Amino acid sequence: MWANRYFVFWLVILLTTALALLAAGRYISWGWMLIPLIFSGIGIRDLIQRKHAVLRNYPLIGHFRFIFESIRPEIRQYFFEGEMDGRPFSRKKRSIVYQRAKADVDSRPFGTELDMQQGGHEWIGHSLSPTQIASHDFRVTVGEGREQPYSMSVFNVSAMSFGSLSANAIRALNHGAKKGNFAHDTGEGSVSAYHREFGGDLVWQIASGYFGCRNADGSFDEEKFAVQAQSPQIKMIEVKLSQGAKPGHGGVLPAAKITPEIAATRGIPMGVACISPATHSSFSTPIGLLQFIEKLRQRSGGKPVGIKMCVGHPWEFFGIAKAMVKTGIVPDFITVDGSEGGTGAAPLEFVDHVGMPLQEGLLMVHNTMVGIGLRDKVKIGASGKIITAFDLARTLALGADWCNSARGFMFALGCIQSQSCHTDRCPTGVATQNPTRARALVVPDKAERVYRFHQSTLHALQELVQAAGLPHTSALRPHHIVRRINDHEVQLMSNLLKYLQPNDLLDGNYRYQVYEKFWPIARAESFHPEF
């Protein structure tokens, strides 16, 4: 065993010695020793270093372990990954985005590869009397009755900041959004020059760092907000309370990563780490949140203002709902982010084990608005691993008015799911601030792909809605979606999921345990429950 572990090392040593003797006798040039000498040095260093036990036990050959480990994702993806394999998105789902973005044929031959007898398989019921819908440009009005309501596509670009994405990625997304007449969420990094270049519709997201509308101490600056919010390109304002991939977690952008462009966009100084606190400094109660929303609505000239959140403690969201009833201040929309949402970087425990998944979060928000009689006034967006037209149809059927996608549009830009977003070494120039890497992303070409992906996905959604015999996506309901429970039982989603009736919560008809247990202890005056 000892000989096996050290065989290559001693072979290199012997080779180096032999070449040295030959060179000393002038049989060969000393240049022949260069490479063996380098490997001998590496082997000796492996033996005496104390950091890696593998290298101490397996000098030289132990490096293959680290080499193979570093290229393991690429080996799996290009040589061994099947159509249904791949995380967080399967090759099949990534391929459908690429095909639609490139205007390639996206139909499939021979039949489905899915196991339709497997528990969890879902489908949409079709009608014997399909409809004919004139256009796939499905839209929903947000902020109806306000001074500046917004007619929003049912499929939009989810929040991704300049800083997380490259300048060229932002430009291509916004150019595609402009061409396809859909919305582009800025993410919490504020509105950059690259968001403005092509004039696509923007949802300005304001988070705890108040980037683009902050004082030097990081607090909210009402005047800076008012100036920027008046831009005709900004259609809605979104107050971010939390995001799916890392709810309840702040963020830090190290000083070394802050470029002059990022500093100018966010309104932060160079040479100082940029802190995104876990909580807002402008409010600390549900009522305070709604008063903040009302202030933003007034200072923006009556544009729709809403919140984005990944649902956590039920009593906290119930407190916000009670504050709506008590104050009469109602957000124009709520964007529900599922815990399966993506991010550039987050702790493993947060990615895997914090926050409600989209289905449960969406259901709770929808039900609560129904239960307090405000569902017709509050529109609901949804995001979290939404890629295909069926993802859209299913989410809309469960209670959403529109859907957002981040990684779907990243794939349209050319993202290959290398999962190197946090390293600044994105191979496609999407999630990097390295100018050389970002240069590889050609804006006109990628903008066209973003546009085509959006249009093709909505066309597929149109075909699904027509097949179901419906006039519009707004007619989708839970009973249109069927789920297999096991190999001999299926259920309508309307039977599997629990739905409230209008004004149930106001009338004390809690119906389900989560409302019976947590609605009475929720408070409009505090995010903390009344035990």
Helices and strands as residue ranges (DSSP letters): H 2-24, G 30-33, H 34-48, H 53-57, H 63-70, H 72-75, I 76-80, H 91-101, E 122-124, E 139-142, E 150-153, E 155-157, H 167-180, E 184-185, H 193-196, E 202-206, H 222-229, E 234-240, E 251-253, G 255-257, H 260-266, E 274-276, H 286-299, E 305-309, H 314-327, E 333-337, H 348-353, H 358-371, E 379-383, H 389-398, E 402-405, H 407-413, G 421-423, H 435-439, H 443-467, G 473-475, G 478-480, E 481-486, E 489-492, H 493-496, H 504-507, H 513-518
